[in-house]
């Protein structure tokens, strides 16, 4: 059986993260949550729940900052602050998805120096737009293959056109089912 890697960004969010976690539990699936340090500091209980339910936690940043245009010093400070927050929660991430997946000339070196692998995605749900779950599934279905990384959001980030994560939570069950029909078991990144 192959693997489908489900990932969620911009949390933990007090409404969206529990919805997504409940949907993953109902589907019997696991995922990786790329969290913001500022939100993890505000909602440590959600980080604990993510881990307790067998999911993985990766780094997204402390604030949701675009790397291009940031000085290395500002980027390093944001990264280290987030790593400090996560470390205080007992989390030592090995993966990093930068906000918007964007990199600056210094991003890869900072990642290497901190032992972080940069992670992008193969299938983008574009859930930030607020599309209904069936439309999101139709958009990502052609990209589902062994090892594919699916991007979704359990939190509301800058530029989001939606007010909640309801449709993302609604997508989880049908996405997991579609993956399994293709022989792909939804898992957290190894």
TIRO-688255 format. One record per residue (C-alpha): residue number from 0; residue in three letters; x, y, z negated. Coordinates in nm, 4 decimals. Example, Ala and Ser with C-alpha at 12.3 -4.5 7.8 and 13.67 -1.06 7.14 Angstrom:
<padrens>
0,ALA,1.2300,-0.4500,-0.7800
1,SER,1.3670,-0.1060,-0.7140
</padrens>
This chain:
<padrens>
0,UNK,0.0000,0.0000,0.0000
1,UNK,0.1190,0.3514,0.0816
2,UNK,0.1127,0.6626,-0.1323
3,UNK,-0.0803,0.9872,-0.1130
4,UNK,0.0690,1.2603,-0.3313
5,UNK,-0.1934,1.4910,-0.4776
6,UNK,-0.0640,1.8257,-0.6064
7,UNK,-0.2297,2.1226,-0.7746
8,UNK,-0.0855,2.4726,-0.8195
9,UNK,-0.1449,2.7882,-1.0240
10,UNK,-0.2692,2.6332,-1.3491
11,UNK,-0.3190,2.5514,-1.6155
12,UNK,-0.6550,2.7234,-1.6019
13,UNK,-0.9088,2.6816,-1.8846
14,UNK,-1.1920,2.6105,-1.6411
15,UNK,-1.0319,2.4702,-1.3268
16,UNK,-0.7766,2.2342,-1.4800
17,UNK,-1.0289,2.0383,-1.6909
18,UNK,-1.2587,2.0100,-1.3863
19,UNK,-0.9776,1.8707,-1.1729
20,UNK,-0.8592,1.6389,-1.4504
21,UNK,-1.2126,1.5054,-1.4977
22,UNK,-1.2443,1.4442,-1.1226
23,UNK,-0.9081,1.2649,-1.1106
24,UNK,-1.0090,1.0479,-1.4075
25,UNK,-1.3404,0.9594,-1.2434
26,UNK,-1.1525,0.8601,-0.9267
27,UNK,-0.8812,0.6704,-1.1149
28,UNK,-0.6106,0.8810,-0.9513
29,UNK,-0.3033,1.0739,-1.0630
30,UNK,-0.1468,1.3981,-0.9444
31,UNK,0.1327,1.6471,-0.9981
32,UNK,0.0474,1.9876,-1.1439
33,UNK,0.2839,2.2728,-1.0528
34,UNK,0.2249,2.5110,-1.3411
35,UNK,0.2960,2.8738,-1.4144
36,UNK,0.4895,2.9290,-1.7363
37,UNK,0.2756,3.2261,-1.8370
38,UNK,-0.0390,3.0134,-1.8137
39,UNK,0.1242,2.7121,-1.9803
40,UNK,0.2180,2.9379,-2.2738
41,UNK,-0.1433,3.0557,-2.2971
42,UNK,-0.2920,2.7044,-2.2627
43,UNK,-0.0430,2.4490,-2.3988
44,UNK,-0.3295,2.2102,-2.4797
45,UNK,-0.3985,2.1753,-2.1073
46,UNK,-0.0367,2.0867,-2.0338
47,UNK,-0.0607,1.8263,-2.3106
48,UNK,-0.3807,1.6875,-2.1582
49,UNK,-0.2237,1.6690,-1.8103
50,UNK,0.0632,1.4638,-1.9518
51,UNK,-0.1548,1.2519,-2.1810
52,UNK,-0.3658,1.1465,-1.8838
53,UNK,-0.0611,1.0245,-1.6922
54,UNK,-0.0065,1.3129,-1.4529
55,UNK,0.3223,1.4884,-1.3792
56,UNK,0.4104,1.8525,-1.4433
57,UNK,0.6312,2.0507,-1.2088
58,UNK,0.7479,2.4111,-1.2066
59,UNK,0.5706,2.6825,-1.0066
60,UNK,0.7294,2.9867,-1.1753
61,UNK,0.6574,3.1987,-1.4782
62,UNK,0.4617,3.4607,-1.2859
63,UNK,0.3320,3.4047,-0.9325
64,UNK,0.6130,3.5936,-0.7549
65,UNK,0.7062,3.5831,-0.3849
66,UNK,1.0745,3.4926,-0.3617
67,UNK,1.1519,3.6877,-0.0430
68,UNK,1.2241,4.0423,-0.1497
69,UNK,1.3077,3.9455,-0.5090
70,UNK,1.6622,3.9870,-0.6292
71,UNK,1.8324,3.6687,-0.7399
72,UNK,1.8510,3.8054,-1.0962
73,UNK,1.4743,3.8597,-1.1121
74,UNK,1.4077,3.5178,-0.9544
75,UNK,1.6424,3.3425,-1.1952
76,UNK,1.4911,3.5213,-1.4939
77,UNK,1.1390,3.4178,-1.3898
78,UNK,1.2500,3.0588,-1.3320
79,UNK,1.4394,3.0334,-1.6587
80,UNK,1.1548,3.1859,-1.8558
81,UNK,0.9142,2.9265,-1.7157
82,UNK,1.1590,2.6443,-1.7825
83,UNK,1.1928,2.7695,-2.1413
84,UNK,0.8164,2.7661,-2.1927
85,UNK,0.7858,2.4181,-2.0473
86,UNK,1.0847,2.2939,-2.2453
87,UNK,0.9201,2.4144,-2.5668
88,UNK,0.6208,2.1982,-2.4682
89,UNK,0.8467,1.8964,-2.4175
90,UNK,0.8364,1.9161,-2.0378
91,UNK,1.1536,1.9052,-1.8301
92,UNK,1.0371,1.9365,-1.4704
93,UNK,1.2429,1.7894,-1.1897
94,UNK,1.0376,1.9454,-0.9106
95,UNK,0.9696,2.3043,-0.8155
96,UNK,0.7140,2.4440,-0.5744
97,UNK,0.7744,2.8127,-0.5290
98,UNK,0.4706,3.0430,-0.5014
99,UNK,0.3312,3.0283,-0.1472
100,UNK,0.6108,2.7786,-0.0739
101,UNK,0.8316,3.0729,0.0159
102,UNK,1.2048,3.0856,-0.0406
103,UNK,1.4693,3.3553,-0.0569
104,UNK,1.8330,3.3051,0.0355
105,UNK,1.9055,3.2219,-0.3297
106,UNK,1.6134,2.9832,-0.3995
107,UNK,1.7839,2.6563,-0.3017
108,UNK,2.0986,2.7351,-0.4970
109,UNK,1.8988,2.8257,-0.8096
110,UNK,1.7028,2.5014,-0.7705
111,UNK,2.0211,2.2962,-0.7359
112,UNK,2.1831,2.4650,-1.0380
113,UNK,1.8798,2.3739,-1.2509
114,UNK,1.8420,2.0208,-1.1195
115,UNK,1.5151,2.0925,-0.9422
116,UNK,1.3997,1.9449,-0.6124
117,UNK,1.1974,2.1860,-0.4009
118,UNK,0.8596,2.0486,-0.2930
119,UNK,0.6417,2.1724,-0.0093
120,UNK,0.3333,2.0042,0.1407
121,UNK,0.2031,1.8227,0.4479
122,UNK,-0.1702,1.8890,0.4129
123,UNK,-0.3105,2.2188,0.2840
124,UNK,-0.6706,2.2190,0.1629
125,UNK,-0.6816,2.6019,0.1816
126,UNK,-0.9087,2.5716,-0.1195
127,UNK,-0.8215,2.9265,-0.2235
128,UNK,-1.0652,3.0390,0.0486
129,UNK,-1.3599,2.8767,-0.1267
130,UNK,-1.4477,2.6395,0.1579
131,UNK,-1.6929,2.3602,0.0707
132,UNK,-1.5390,2.0232,-0.0179
133,UNK,-1.6566,1.8461,0.3040
134,UNK,-1.4907,2.1140,0.5199
135,UNK,-1.1662,2.0853,0.3229
136,UNK,-1.1686,1.7063,0.3592
137,UNK,-1.2262,1.7328,0.7347
138,UNK,-0.9335,1.9750,0.7616
139,UNK,-0.6814,1.7578,0.5740
140,UNK,-0.7987,1.4119,0.6867
141,UNK,-0.5877,1.4098,1.0061
142,UNK,-0.2751,1.4747,0.7968
143,UNK,-0.3255,1.1921,0.5482
144,UNK,-0.0456,0.9381,0.5914
145,UNK,0.1946,0.7433,0.3746
146,UNK,0.3925,0.9848,0.1575
147,UNK,0.1903,1.2930,0.2513
148,UNK,0.1740,1.5710,-0.0056
149,UNK,-0.1658,1.7389,-0.0350
150,UNK,-0.1796,2.0966,-0.1676
151,UNK,-0.4747,2.2170,-0.3754
152,UNK,-0.5183,2.4537,-0.6697
153,UNK,-0.6490,2.4036,-1.0229
154,UNK,-0.6056,2.7741,-1.0960
155,UNK,-0.6876,3.1005,-0.9247
156,UNK,-0.3802,3.2652,-0.7806
157,UNK,-0.3218,3.6025,-0.6175
158,UNK,-0.5231,3.6354,-0.2979
159,UNK,-0.7830,3.3740,-0.3911
160,UNK,-1.1171,3.4393,-0.2251
161,UNK,-1.3062,3.2126,-0.4645
162,UNK,-1.4221,3.2649,-0.8198
163,UNK,-1.3728,2.9102,-0.9481
164,UNK,-1.2316,2.5673,-0.8668
165,UNK,-1.5666,2.3905,-0.8331
166,UNK,-1.5181,2.2875,-0.4692
167,UNK,-1.1627,2.1684,-0.5362
168,UNK,-1.2912,1.9447,-0.8150
169,UNK,-1.5681,1.8253,-0.5815
170,UNK,-1.3055,1.7445,-0.3148
171,UNK,-1.1025,1.5116,-0.5375
172,UNK,-1.3307,1.2075,-0.5238
173,UNK,-1.3816,1.2151,-0.1465
174,UNK,-1.0113,1.2843,-0.0862
175,UNK,-0.9118,0.9884,-0.3032
176,UNK,-1.1659,0.7676,-0.1227
177,UNK,-1.0387,0.8803,0.2192
178,UNK,-0.6825,0.8036,0.1163
179,UNK,-0.7729,0.4598,-0.0125
180,UNK,-0.9578,0.3796,0.3107
181,UNK,-0.6227,0.4383,0.4831
182,UNK,-0.4400,0.2169,0.2330
183,UNK,-0.2945,0.5154,0.0460
184,UNK,-0.3029,0.5178,-0.3335
185,UNK,-0.3199,0.8716,-0.4797
186,UNK,-0.0332,0.9230,-0.7233
187,UNK,0.1784,1.1874,-0.8871
188,UNK,0.5091,1.2564,-0.7164
189,UNK,0.7618,0.9933,-0.8293
</padrens>
